[in-house]
Amino acid sequence: MASAGTHNLYGQPYDPKMVAIAAKHGYTMAGHSQQMTKELLQNADYVFVMERDHRKQVQKLLPYTERYKVHQITQYCFGEEYNIEDPLYSDEHYEFAFRQIEACCTNILKRSARRAL
C-alpha cells in the first residue's frame, strides 16, 4: 500500500494536523509525501482517489487499458460518488475527513478479506 499526491508536494512532511488526528486514533503517519507517477500507478492493482477531479488527473497518467483500476474511494466502498474534501479550514474539517477516510479504508480491508477466503 502506498500513498501519493496529485499535487507537487514531493518530499514534504505530512500535514501536521492530520498526523495529530491519526495519532489520536491510534495510527502512525511516518514519512514524507510522494508525487503520483506513472510507475506507481502501473504497479498498483487498485488506485483510490478522494475527489472526481483527482480521478480524471490520475486516469490521464495511465494507458486507456489500465484506467479501470482507478476508483473514487466513496463509490468503491459505499456505492455513492461524493468527494472527500481536503480539510483546509478547521480541526473539525480534519476530523470529518479522517473519519470518512477511515470508514473507506475499513471497508476496503473487509472487501479484500472476503475475496481472500
C-alpha distances in whole Angstrom, upper triangle without the diagonal:
4,7,10,14,17,19,20,19,17,18,19,18,16,19,21,22,19,18,21,20,17,19,22,20,18,15,14,13,14,14,15,14,13,15,13,15,16,14,10,12,13,11,9,10,10,10,11,13,16,19,21,22,18,18,21,20,17,19,21,19,18,21,23,22,18,18,18,14,14,15,16,15,18,19,17,17,20,22,23,23,23,21,20,22,21,23,25,28,28,27,27,25,22,23,23,20,18,19,18,15,15,17,14,11,14,15,12,12,15,15,13,15,18,17,17,20
4,7,10,13,16,16,15,14,14,16,15,14,16,19,20,17,16,20,19,16,18,21,20,19,15,14,12,12,11,11,10,9,11,10,12,14,12,9,10,13,11,9,11,11,10,10,12,14,17,20,20,16,16,19,18,15,17,19,17,17,20,22,22,18,18,18,15,14,15,16,15,18,20,18,18,22,23,24,22,22,20,18,20,19,20,23,26,26,25,26,24,21,22,22,19,17,19,18,14,15,18,15,13,16,17,14,15,18,18,16,19,21,20,20,24
4,7,10,12,13,12,11,12,13,13,11,13,16,17,14,14,18,17,15,17,20,19,18,15,13,11,11,11,10,8,7,9,8,11,14,13,10,11,14,13,11,13,12,10,9,10,12,15,17,17,13,14,17,15,13,16,18,16,17,20,22,22,19,18,19,15,14,14,14,13,17,19,17,18,21,22,22,21,20,17,15,17,15,17,19,22,23,22,23,20,18,19,19,16,15,17,16,13,14,17,14,12,16,17,15,16,19,19,18,21,23,23,23,26
4,7,9,10,9,9,11,11,12,11,13,17,18,15,16,19,19,17,20,23,22,21,18,16,13,13,12,10,6,5,5,5,8,11,12,9,10,13,13,12,15,13,10,10,10,12,14,16,15,11,13,15,13,11,14,15,13,15,19,21,21,18,17,18,15,13,15,15,14,18,20,19,20,22,24,23,21,20,17,16,16,14,17,18,22,23,23,24,21,18,20,21,17,17,19,18,15,17,19,17,15,19,20,18,19,23,22,21,24,26,25,26,29
4,5,7,7,8,11,11,12,11,12,16,17,15,16,19,19,18,21,23,23,23,19,18,15,15,14,11,7,6,5,5,9,12,14,11,12,15,16,14,17,15,12,11,9,11,12,14,12,9,12,13,11,10,14,14,13,15,19,21,22,19,17,19,17,14,15,14,15,18,19,19,20,23,24,23,20,19,15,14,14,12,15,16,19,21,21,22,19,17,20,20,16,16,19,18,15,18,20,18,17,21,22,20,21,25,24,23,27,29,28,29,32
4,7,8,10,13,13,15,14,15,19,20,18,19,22,22,21,24,26,26,26,23,22,18,19,17,14,10,9,6,6,9,11,14,12,12,15,17,16,18,16,12,12,9,11,11,12,10,7,10,11,7,8,11,12,11,13,17,19,21,18,16,18,16,13,14,14,15,18,19,19,21,23,24,22,19,18,15,15,14,12,16,16,20,22,23,24,20,19,22,21,17,19,21,19,17,20,22,19,19,23,23,21,24,27,26,25,29,30,29,30,34
4,6,8,12,11,14,13,14,17,18,17,19,22,22,22,24,27,26,27,24,22,19,19,17,14,10,9,7,8,11,14,16,15,15,18,20,19,22,20,16,15,13,13,13,15,12,10,13,13,10,11,15,14,13,17,20,22,24,21,19,22,20,17,18,17,18,21,22,23,24,26,27,25,22,20,17,16,15,12,15,15,19,21,22,23,20,19,22,22,18,19,23,21,19,22,24,22,22,26,26,24,27,30,29,29,32,34,33,34,37
4,6,9,9,13,13,14,18,19,18,19,23,23,23,25,28,28,28,25,23,19,19,16,12,9,8,6,9,11,14,16,15,16,19,20,20,23,22,18,18,16,17,17,18,15,13,16,16,13,13,17,16,15,18,22,24,26,23,22,24,22,20,21,20,21,24,26,26,27,29,30,29,25,24,20,19,18,15,18,17,21,23,24,26,23,21,24,24,21,22,25,24,22,24,27,25,24,28,29,27,29,32,31,31,34,36,35,36,39
4,6,6,9,9,11,14,16,15,16,19,20,20,22,25,25,25,22,20,16,16,13,9,6,7,7,10,13,16,17,16,17,21,21,21,24,22,19,18,16,17,18,20,17,15,18,19,16,16,19,19,17,20,24,26,28,25,24,26,24,21,22,21,21,24,26,26,27,29,30,29,26,24,21,19,18,14,16,16,19,21,22,24,21,19,22,23,19,20,23,23,20,23,25,24,23,27,28,26,28,31,31,30,33,35,34,35,38
4,6,9,10,13,16,18,17,17,20,22,21,22,25,26,25,22,19,16,14,11,8,5,5,5,9,11,15,15,14,16,19,19,19,22,21,18,19,17,18,20,22,20,17,19,20,17,16,20,19,17,20,23,26,27,24,24,26,23,21,23,22,22,25,27,27,28,31,32,31,28,26,23,21,20,17,19,19,22,24,24,26,24,21,24,25,22,22,25,24,21,24,27,25,23,27,28,26,27,31,31,29,32,35,34,34,37
4,6,9,12,14,17,16,15,19,21,20,21,24,25,24,20,18,14,12,9,5,5,6,8,12,14,18,17,16,18,21,21,21,24,23,21,21,20,21,22,25,23,20,22,24,20,19,23,23,21,23,27,29,30,27,27,29,26,24,25,25,24,27,30,29,29,32,34,33,30,29,25,23,22,19,20,20,23,24,24,26,24,21,24,26,22,22,25,25,22,24,27,26,24,27,29,27,28,31,32,30,33,35,35,34,38
4,6,9,11,14,14,13,16,18,18,19,22,23,22,19,16,13,12,9,5,5,8,10,14,16,20,20,18,20,23,23,23,26,24,21,21,20,20,21,24,22,19,22,24,21,20,24,24,22,25,28,31,32,29,28,30,27,25,25,24,24,26,29,29,29,31,33,32,29,27,24,21,20,17,17,17,20,21,21,23,21,18,21,23,20,20,23,23,21,22,26,25,23,27,29,27,28,31,32,31,33,36,35,35,39
4,6,8,11,11,10,13,15,14,15,18,19,19,16,13,10,9,7,4,6,10,12,16,18,22,22,19,22,25,24,23,26,24,22,21,20,20,22,25,23,21,24,25,23,22,26,26,24,27,30,33,34,30,29,31,28,25,26,25,23,26,29,28,28,30,32,31,29,27,24,21,20,16,16,16,19,19,18,21,20,16,19,21,18,17,21,22,19,20,24,23,22,25,27,26,26,30,31,29,31,34,34,34,37
4,6,9,8,7,10,12,11,13,15,16,16,13,11,7,8,7,6,6,10,13,15,18,22,22,19,21,24,23,22,24,22,20,18,17,16,19,22,21,18,21,24,21,20,24,25,24,26,29,31,32,29,27,28,25,23,23,22,20,22,25,25,25,27,29,28,26,24,20,17,16,13,13,14,16,17,16,18,16,13,15,17,15,14,17,18,15,17,20,20,18,21,24,23,23,26,28,27,29,32,32,32,35
4,6,5,6,9,10,11,12,14,16,17,14,13,10,11,11,9,9,13,15,17,21,24,25,22,23,27,26,24,26,24,21,19,18,16,18,22,21,19,22,24,22,22,25,26,25,27,31,33,34,30,29,30,27,24,24,22,20,22,25,25,25,26,29,27,25,23,19,16,15,11,10,10,13,13,12,15,13,10,13,15,13,12,16,17,15,16,20,20,19,22,24,24,24,27,29,28,30,33,33,34,37
4,6,5,6,9,10,10,12,14,15,13,12,10,11,12,11,12,16,18,21,24,28,28,25,26,30,29,27,29,27,24,22,21,19,21,25,24,22,25,28,26,25,29,30,29,31,35,36,37,34,32,33,30,28,27,25,23,24,28,28,27,29,31,29,28,25,22,19,17,14,12,12,14,13,11,15,14,11,13,16,14,13,17,18,17,17,21,22,21,23,26,25,26,29,30,30,31,34,35,35,38
4,5,5,6,9,10,11,13,14,13,13,11,13,15,14,15,18,20,22,26,29,29,26,27,31,30,28,30,27,24,22,20,18,20,24,24,22,25,27,26,26,29,31,30,32,36,37,38,34,32,33,30,27,26,24,22,23,26,27,25,26,29,27,26,23,20,16,15,12,10,10,11,9,8,11,10,7,9,12,12,11,14,16,15,16,19,20,19,21,24,24,25,28,29,29,31,34,35,35,37
4,5,5,6,8,10,11,12,10,10,9,11,13,13,13,16,18,20,23,26,27,23,24,28,27,25,26,23,21,19,17,15,18,22,22,19,22,25,24,23,26,28,27,29,33,34,35,31,29,30,27,24,23,21,18,19,23,23,22,23,26,24,23,21,18,14,13,11,9,11,12,11,9,11,10,6,8,11,9,8,11,13,11,12,16,16,16,18,20,21,21,24,26,26,27,30,31,31,34
4,6,5,6,9,10,10,8,7,6,8,11,11,12,16,19,20,24,27,27,23,25,28,27,25,26,24,22,20,19,18,21,24,24,22,24,27,26,25,28,30,28,30,34,35,36,32,31,31,28,26,25,23,21,22,25,25,23,25,28,27,26,24,21,17,17,14,13,14,16,14,12,14,14,10,11,14,12,10,13,15,13,13,17,18,16,18,21,21,21,24,26,26,27,30,31,31,33
4,5,5,6,9,10,9,9,9,11,14,15,16,20,22,24,27,31,30,27,28,32,30,28,30,27,25,23,22,20,23,27,27,25,27,30,29,28,31,33,32,34,37,39,39,35,34,34,31,29,27,25,23,24,27,27,25,27,30,29,28,25,23,19,18,16,14,15,15,13,10,13,13,10,10,14,13,11,14,16,15,15,18,19,18,20,23,23,23,26,28,28,29,32,33,33,35
4,5,5,7,9,9,10,10,13,16,17,17,20,23,24,27,30,30,27,28,31,30,27,28,26,24,21,20,18,21,25,25,23,26,29,28,27,30,32,31,33,36,37,38,34,32,32,29,27,25,23,20,21,24,24,22,23,27,25,25,22,20,16,16,14,12,14,14,12,9,10,11,8,7,10,10,8,10,13,12,11,15,16,16,17,20,21,21,23,25,26,27,29,31,31,33
4,5,5,6,5,7,7,11,14,15,16,19,21,22,25,28,28,24,25,28,27,24,25,23,21,19,19,17,20,24,25,23,24,28,27,26,29,31,30,31,34,35,36,32,30,30,27,25,23,22,19,20,23,23,20,22,25,25,24,22,20,16,17,15,14,16,17,15,12,13,13,10,9,12,11,7,10,12,11,9,13,15,13,14,18,18,18,20,23,22,23,26,28,28,30
4,5,5,5,6,8,10,14,16,17,21,23,25,28,31,30,27,28,31,29,27,28,26,25,22,22,21,24,28,29,26,28,31,30,29,32,34,33,34,37,39,39,35,34,33,30,28,27,25,22,23,27,26,24,26,29,28,28,26,24,20,20,19,17,19,20,17,14,16,16,13,12,15,15,11,13,16,14,13,16,18,16,17,20,21,20,22,25,25,25,28,30,29,31
4,6,7,9,11,14,18,19,20,24,26,27,31,34,33,30,31,34,32,29,30,28,27,24,24,22,25,29,30,28,30,33,32,31,34,36,35,36,40,41,41,37,36,35,32,30,28,26,23,23,27,27,24,25,29,28,28,26,24,20,21,19,17,19,19,16,13,14,15,12,10,14,14,11,12,15,15,13,16,18,17,17,21,22,21,23,26,26,26,29,31,31,32
4,6,9,11,15,18,20,21,23,26,27,30,32,32,28,29,32,30,27,28,25,24,22,22,20,24,27,29,26,28,31,31,29,32,35,34,34,38,39,38,35,33,33,29,28,26,24,21,21,24,24,21,22,26,25,26,24,22,19,20,19,17,20,20,18,14,15,16,13,10,13,13,10,10,13,12,10,13,15,14,14,17,18,17,19,22,22,23,25,27,27,29
4,7,10,13,16,19,20,23,26,26,29,32,31,27,28,31,29,26,27,25,24,22,23,22,25,29,30,28,29,32,32,30,33,35,34,34,38,39,38,35,34,33,29,28,27,25,22,23,26,25,22,24,28,28,28,26,25,21,22,21,20,22,23,21,17,18,19,16,14,16,16,12,13,16,14,12,15,17,14,14,18,19,17,19,22,22,22,25,27,26,28
4,7,10,13,15,17,19,22,23,26,28,27,24,25,28,25,23,24,22,21,19,20,19,23,26,27,25,26,29,28,27,29,32,30,31,34,36,35,31,30,30,26,25,24,23,20,21,24,23,21,23,26,26,26,25,23,19,20,19,18,21,22,20,17,18,18,15,13,16,15,11,12,15,12,10,14,15,12,13,17,17,15,18,21,20,20,24,25,25,27
4,6,10,12,14,17,20,21,24,27,26,22,24,27,24,22,24,22,21,20,21,20,24,27,28,25,26,29,28,26,29,31,29,30,34,35,35,31,31,30,27,26,25,24,21,23,26,25,23,25,28,28,28,26,24,21,21,19,19,21,23,21,18,20,20,16,15,18,16,13,15,17,15,13,17,17,15,16,19,19,18,21,23,22,22,26,27,26,28
4,7,9,10,13,16,18,21,24,23,19,21,24,22,21,22,21,19,18,18,18,21,25,25,22,24,27,25,23,26,28,26,28,31,33,33,29,28,28,25,23,23,22,20,22,25,24,22,25,28,27,26,25,22,19,19,17,17,18,21,20,17,19,18,15,15,17,15,12,15,17,14,13,17,17,15,17,20,19,18,22,23,22,23,27,27,27,30
4,7,10,12,16,18,20,23,22,19,21,24,22,21,23,22,21,20,20,20,24,27,27,23,25,28,26,24,27,29,27,28,31,33,34,30,29,30,26,25,25,24,22,25,28,26,25,28,31,31,29,28,25,22,22,19,19,21,23,22,20,22,22,18,19,21,19,16,19,20,17,17,21,20,18,20,23,21,21,24,26,24,25,29,29,28,31
4,7,9,13,15,18,21,20,17,20,22,21,20,23,22,20,20,20,20,23,26,26,22,24,27,24,22,26,27,24,26,29,32,32,28,28,29,26,24,25,24,23,26,28,27,26,29,32,31,30,28,25,23,22,20,20,21,24,23,22,24,23,19,21,23,20,18,21,22,19,19,23,22,19,22,25,23,22,26,27,25,27,30,30,29,33
4,7,10,13,15,19,18,16,18,21,20,19,22,21,19,19,18,19,21,24,23,20,22,24,21,20,24,24,22,24,28,30,31,27,26,28,25,23,24,23,22,25,27,27,26,29,31,31,29,27,24,21,21,18,18,19,22,22,21,24,22,19,21,22,19,18,22,22,19,20,23,22,20,23,25,23,24,27,28,27,29,32,31,31,34
4,7,10,12,16,16,13,16,19,18,17,20,19,16,16,15,16,18,21,19,16,19,21,18,16,20,21,19,21,24,27,28,24,23,25,22,20,21,20,19,22,25,24,24,27,29,28,26,24,21,19,18,15,17,17,20,21,21,23,21,18,20,21,18,17,21,20,17,19,22,20,19,22,24,22,23,26,27,25,28,31,30,30,34
4,7,9,12,12,10,12,16,15,15,18,17,15,15,15,16,18,20,19,15,17,19,16,14,18,18,16,18,21,24,25,21,21,23,20,18,19,20,19,23,24,24,24,27,29,28,26,25,21,20,19,17,19,20,23,24,24,26,23,20,23,24,20,19,23,22,19,20,23,21,20,23,25,22,23,27,27,25,28,30,29,29,33
4,6,10,11,9,11,14,14,14,18,17,14,15,14,15,17,18,16,13,15,16,13,11,15,15,12,15,18,21,22,19,18,21,18,16,18,18,19,22,24,23,24,27,28,27,24,23,20,19,19,17,19,20,23,25,25,27,24,22,24,25,21,21,24,23,20,22,24,22,21,24,25,23,24,28,27,26,29,31,30,30,34
4,7,8,7,7,11,12,11,15,14,11,12,11,14,15,16,14,11,12,13,10,8,11,12,9,11,15,17,19,15,15,17,15,13,15,16,16,20,21,20,22,25,25,25,22,22,19,18,18,17,20,21,25,26,27,28,24,22,25,24,21,21,24,22,19,21,23,20,19,23,23,21,22,26,25,23,27,29,27,28,32
4,5,5,6,9,10,11,14,14,12,14,14,17,18,18,16,13,14,14,11,9,11,11,8,10,13,16,17,14,14,17,15,14,17,18,19,23,23,22,24,27,27,27,24,24,22,22,22,21,24,25,28,30,30,31,28,26,28,28,24,24,27,25,22,24,26,23,22,26,26,23,24,28,26,25,28,30,28,28,32
4,6,5,6,9,10,13,13,12,15,15,18,19,19,17,14,14,14,11,9,10,10,6,7,9,13,14,11,12,15,13,13,16,18,20,23,23,22,24,27,27,27,25,25,23,23,24,23,26,28,31,33,33,34,31,29,31,30,27,27,29,27,24,26,28,24,23,27,26,23,25,28,26,24,28,29,27,28,31
4,5,5,6,9,12,13,12,16,17,20,21,21,20,17,17,17,15,12,13,13,9,9,12,15,15,12,14,16,14,14,18,20,21,24,25,23,25,28,28,29,27,27,25,25,26,25,28,29,33,35,34,35,32,30,32,31,28,27,30,28,24,26,28,25,23,26,26,23,24,27,26,23,26,28,26,26,30
4,6,5,6,10,11,10,12,14,17,19,20,19,15,15,16,14,11,13,14,10,10,13,16,16,12,13,15,12,12,15,17,18,21,22,20,22,25,26,26,24,25,23,22,23,22,25,27,30,32,31,32,29,27,28,28,24,24,26,24,21,22,24,21,19,23,23,19,20,24,22,20,23,26,23,24,27
4,5,5,8,8,7,10,12,15,17,17,16,13,12,13,12,8,9,11,8,7,10,13,12,9,10,12,9,9,12,15,15,19,19,17,20,23,23,24,21,22,21,21,22,22,25,26,30,32,31,32,29,27,28,27,24,24,25,23,20,22,23,20,19,22,21,18,20,23,21,19,23,24,22,23,26
4,6,8,10,10,13,15,19,20,20,19,16,15,16,14,11,11,12,9,7,9,12,11,8,10,11,9,11,14,17,18,22,21,19,22,25,25,26,24,25,24,24,26,25,28,30,34,35,35,35,32,30,32,31,27,27,29,26,23,25,26,22,21,24,23,20,21,24,22,20,23,25,22,22,26
4,7,9,10,14,16,20,21,22,22,18,17,18,17,14,14,16,13,11,13,15,14,10,13,14,11,12,15,18,18,22,22,20,22,25,25,27,25,26,25,25,26,26,29,31,34,35,35,35,32,30,31,31,27,26,28,26,23,24,25,22,20,23,22,18,19,22,20,18,21,23,20,20,24
4,5,7,10,13,16,18,19,19,16,15,17,16,12,13,15,13,11,13,15,14,10,11,11,8,10,12,15,15,19,18,16,18,21,22,23,22,23,22,21,23,23,26,28,32,33,32,32,29,27,28,27,24,23,25,22,19,20,21,18,16,19,18,15,16,19,17,15,18,20,17,18,21
4,7,10,14,17,19,19,20,17,15,18,18,14,14,17,15,13,14,15,13,10,11,10,7,9,11,14,14,17,17,14,16,19,20,21,20,22,22,22,24,25,27,30,33,34,33,33,30,28,29,28,24,24,24,22,19,20,20,17,15,18,17,13,14,16,14,12,15,17,14,15,18
4,6,10,13,15,16,17,14,12,15,15,12,12,15,14,12,15,15,14,10,10,9,5,6,8,11,10,14,13,10,13,16,16,18,17,18,18,18,21,21,24,27,30,31,30,29,27,25,25,24,21,20,21,19,16,17,17,14,13,15,14,11,13,15,13,11,15,16,14,16,19
4,7,10,12,13,14,11,9,12,12,9,10,13,12,11,14,14,14,10,9,9,6,5,6,8,9,12,12,11,13,16,16,17,15,16,15,15,17,18,21,23,27,28,27,27,24,22,23,22,19,19,20,17,14,16,17,13,12,16,15,12,14,17,15,14,18,19,17,19,22
4,7,9,11,12,9,8,12,12,10,11,15,14,14,17,17,17,14,12,11,8,6,5,6,5,9,10,8,10,13,14,14,12,13,12,12,14,15,18,21,24,25,24,24,21,19,20,18,15,15,16,13,11,13,14,10,10,13,13,10,13,16,14,14,18,19,18,20,23
4,6,8,9,6,6,10,10,8,11,13,14,14,17,17,18,15,13,13,11,7,6,5,6,9,10,10,12,14,14,14,11,11,9,9,11,12,15,17,21,22,22,21,18,17,18,17,13,14,16,13,10,14,14,11,12,15,15,13,16,18,17,18,21,22,21,23,26
4,7,9,7,8,11,12,11,13,16,17,18,21,21,22,19,16,16,14,11,9,6,6,8,10,11,12,13,14,12,10,8,6,5,7,9,12,14,17,19,19,18,15,14,15,13,10,12,13,10,9,12,13,10,12,15,15,14,17,19,18,19,22,24,23,25,28
4,5,5,7,9,10,11,13,15,16,17,20,20,21,19,16,16,15,11,10,6,8,9,10,12,14,14,14,12,9,7,5,6,7,9,13,15,18,19,20,19,16,16,18,15,12,15,16,13,12,16,16,13,15,18,18,17,20,22,21,22,25,26,26,28,31
4,5,5,7,9,10,11,13,15,16,18,17,19,17,14,14,14,11,9,7,10,10,10,13,15,15,14,12,8,8,7,9,10,13,16,18,21,23,24,23,19,19,21,19,16,18,19,16,15,19,18,16,18,21,20,19,22,24,22,23,27,27,27,29,32
4,5,5,6,9,10,11,13,15,18,17,20,18,14,16,16,12,12,10,13,14,14,16,18,19,18,16,12,11,9,11,11,12,16,17,20,23,24,24,20,20,22,20,17,20,21,18,17,21,21,18,20,23,22,21,25,27,25,26,29,30,29,31,34
4,5,5,6,8,10,11,13,16,16,18,16,13,14,13,10,10,8,11,13,14,15,17,18,18,16,13,12,10,11,11,12,15,17,20,22,23,23,19,19,21,19,16,18,20,17,15,19,19,17,18,21,20,19,22,24,23,23,27,28,27,29,32
4,5,5,6,9,10,11,14,13,15,13,9,11,10,7,7,7,10,12,12,12,15,17,16,15,12,12,11,12,14,15,18,20,23,25,26,26,22,21,23,21,18,20,21,18,16,19,20,16,17,21,19,18,21,23,21,21,25,26,25,27,30
4,6,5,6,9,10,13,12,15,13,10,12,12,9,10,10,13,15,15,16,19,20,19,17,14,14,13,15,16,17,21,22,25,27,29,28,24,24,26,24,21,23,24,21,20,23,23,20,21,25,23,21,25,27,25,25,29,29,28,30,33
4,6,5,7,10,13,13,16,14,11,14,14,10,12,12,15,17,17,18,21,22,21,20,17,16,14,16,16,16,20,21,24,27,28,28,24,24,26,24,21,23,25,22,20,23,24,21,22,25,24,22,25,28,26,26,29,30,29,31,34
4,5,5,7,10,11,13,11,9,11,10,8,10,11,13,16,16,16,19,21,20,20,17,17,15,16,17,17,21,22,26,28,28,28,25,24,26,24,21,22,24,21,19,22,23,19,19,23,22,20,22,25,23,23,26,27,26,27,31
4,5,5,8,8,10,8,6,9,9,7,10,11,14,17,16,16,19,21,20,20,17,18,17,18,19,20,24,25,29,31,31,31,27,27,29,27,23,25,26,23,21,24,24,21,21,24,23,20,23,26,23,23,27,27,25,27,31
4,6,8,8,12,10,8,12,13,11,13,15,18,20,19,20,23,25,23,23,20,20,19,21,21,21,25,26,30,32,33,33,29,29,31,29,26,27,29,26,24,27,27,24,24,28,27,24,27,29,27,27,30,31,29,31,34
4,7,9,12,10,9,12,12,11,14,16,18,21,21,20,23,26,25,24,21,22,20,21,22,22,25,26,30,32,33,33,30,29,31,30,26,27,29,26,24,27,27,24,24,27,26,24,26,29,27,26,29,30,28,29,33
4,6,8,6,6,10,10,9,13,15,18,21,20,19,22,25,24,24,21,23,21,23,24,24,28,29,33,35,35,35,32,30,32,31,27,28,30,27,24,27,27,24,23,27,25,22,25,27,25,24,27,28,26,27,31
4,5,6,7,10,11,12,15,18,21,23,22,21,24,27,25,26,23,25,24,26,27,27,31,32,36,38,39,38,35,34,36,34,31,31,33,30,27,30,30,26,26,29,28,25,27,29,26,25,29,29,27,28,31
4,5,5,8,11,11,14,17,20,22,20,20,23,25,23,24,22,24,23,25,27,28,31,33,36,39,39,39,35,34,36,34,31,32,33,29,27,30,30,26,26,29,27,24,27,29,26,25,29,29,26,28,31
4,6,7,9,11,14,18,20,23,20,19,23,25,23,24,22,25,25,27,28,29,33,35,38,40,40,40,36,35,37,35,31,32,33,30,28,30,30,26,26,28,26,23,26,27,24,23,27,26,23,25,28
4,5,6,8,12,15,17,20,18,17,20,23,21,22,21,23,22,24,26,26,30,32,35,37,37,37,33,32,33,32,28,29,30,27,24,26,26,22,22,25,23,20,22,24,21,20,24,24,21,23,26
4,5,6,9,12,15,17,15,14,18,20,19,19,17,19,19,21,23,24,27,29,33,34,35,34,31,30,31,29,26,27,27,24,22,25,24,21,21,24,22,19,22,24,21,20,24,24,22,24,27
4,6,8,11,13,16,13,12,16,18,16,17,16,18,19,20,23,24,28,30,33,35,35,34,31,30,31,29,25,26,26,23,21,23,23,19,19,22,19,17,20,21,18,17,21,21,18,21,24
4,6,10,11,14,13,11,14,17,16,17,16,18,18,19,21,22,26,28,31,33,32,32,29,27,28,26,23,23,24,21,19,21,20,16,16,19,17,14,17,18,15,15,19,19,16,18,22
4,7,9,12,11,10,13,15,15,15,13,15,15,16,18,19,22,25,28,29,29,29,25,24,25,24,20,21,22,19,16,19,19,15,15,18,17,14,17,19,16,16,20,21,19,21,24
4,6,8,7,6,10,12,11,12,10,12,12,13,16,17,21,23,26,27,27,26,23,22,23,21,18,19,19,16,14,16,16,12,13,16,14,12,15,17,14,15,19,19,18,20,23
4,6,5,6,9,10,10,9,7,8,8,9,12,14,17,20,23,24,24,23,20,19,20,18,15,16,16,13,12,15,14,10,12,15,13,12,16,17,16,17,20,21,20,22,25
4,5,5,6,8,9,9,8,9,9,9,12,14,16,20,22,23,22,21,18,17,18,15,13,13,13,10,9,11,10,7,9,12,10,9,13,14,13,14,17,18,18,20,23
4,5,5,6,7,6,6,6,8,8,12,14,16,20,22,22,22,20,17,17,17,14,12,13,12,9,9,11,9,7,10,12,10,10,14,15,14,16,19,19,19,22,24
4,6,6,4,5,5,7,10,11,15,17,20,23,25,26,26,24,21,21,21,18,16,17,16,12,13,15,13,10,13,14,11,11,15,15,14,16,19,18,18,21,23
4,6,6,8,8,11,12,13,17,19,21,25,27,27,27,25,22,22,22,19,17,17,16,13,12,14,12,9,11,12,9,8,12,12,10,12,15,15,15,18,20
4,6,8,9,11,13,13,16,19,20,24,26,26,25,23,21,20,19,17,15,15,14,11,10,11,9,6,8,9,6,7,10,10,9,11,14,14,14,17,19
4,5,8,10,12,13,16,19,21,24,26,26,25,23,21,21,20,17,16,16,14,11,12,13,10,8,11,11,8,10,13,12,11,15,17,16,17,20,21
4,7,10,13,14,18,21,23,26,28,28,28,25,23,23,22,19,18,19,17,14,15,16,13,11,14,15,12,12,16,15,13,16,19,18,18,21,23
4,6,10,12,15,18,20,23,25,25,25,23,20,21,21,17,16,18,16,13,14,16,13,12,15,16,13,14,18,18,16,19,22,21,21,25,26
4,7,10,12,16,18,21,23,24,24,22,19,20,20,17,15,17,17,13,14,17,15,12,16,17,15,15,19,19,18,20,23,23,23,26,28
4,7,9,13,15,17,19,20,21,19,16,17,17,14,12,15,15,11,12,15,14,12,16,18,16,17,20,21,20,22,25,25,25,28,30
4,6,9,12,14,16,18,18,17,13,14,15,12,10,13,13,10,11,14,14,12,15,18,17,17,20,22,21,23,26,26,26,29,31
4,7,9,12,14,15,15,14,10,11,12,9,6,9,10,7,8,11,12,10,13,15,15,16,19,20,20,22,24,25,26,28,30
4,6,9,11,12,14,12,9,10,12,9,7,10,12,10,10,14,15,14,16,19,19,19,22,24,24,25,28,29,29,31,34
4,6,9,11,12,12,8,8,11,10,7,10,13,11,11,14,16,15,17,20,20,20,23,25,25,26,29,30,31,32,35
4,6,7,8,8,5,5,8,8,6,9,12,11,12,14,16,16,18,20,21,22,24,26,27,28,30,32,33,34,36
4,7,9,10,7,8,11,11,10,13,15,15,15,18,20,20,21,24,25,25,27,30,30,31,34,35,36,37,40
4,7,8,6,8,11,11,11,14,16,16,17,20,21,22,23,26,27,28,30,32,33,34,36,37,38,40,42
4,5,5,7,9,10,11,13,14,16,17,18,20,22,23,24,26,27,29,31,32,33,35,37,38,39,42
4,5,5,6,9,10,10,12,14,15,16,18,20,21,22,24,26,27,28,30,31,33,35,36,37,39
4,5,5,6,9,10,11,12,14,15,17,18,20,21,23,24,26,27,29,30,32,33,35,36,38
4,5,5,6,8,10,11,12,14,15,17,18,20,21,23,24,26,27,29,30,32,33,35,37
4,5,5,6,9,10,11,12,14,15,16,18,20,21,22,24,26,27,28,30,32,33,35
4,6,5,6,9,10,10,12,14,15,16,18,20,21,22,24,26,27,29,30,31,33
4,5,5,6,9,10,11,13,14,15,17,19,20,21,23,25,26,28,29,31,33
4,5,5,6,9,10,11,12,14,16,17,18,20,21,23,24,26,27,29,31
4,5,5,6,9,10,10,12,14,15,16,18,20,21,22,24,26,27,29
4,6,5,6,9,10,10,12,14,15,17,18,20,21,23,25,26,28
4,5,5,6,9,10,11,12,14,16,17,19,20,22,23,25,27
4,5,5,6,9,10,11,12,14,15,16,18,20,21,23,25
4,5,5,6,9,10,11,12,14,15,17,19,20,21,23
4,6,5,6,9,10,11,12,14,16,17,19,20,22
4,5,5,6,9,10,11,12,14,16,17,19,21
4,5,5,6,9,10,10,12,14,15,17,19
4,5,5,6,9,10,11,13,15,15,17
4,5,5,6,9,10,11,13,14,16
4,5,5,6,9,10,11,12,15
4,5,5,6,9,10,11,13
4,5,5,6,9,10,11
4,5,5,6,9,10
4,5,5,6,9
4,5,5,7
4,5,5
4,6
4
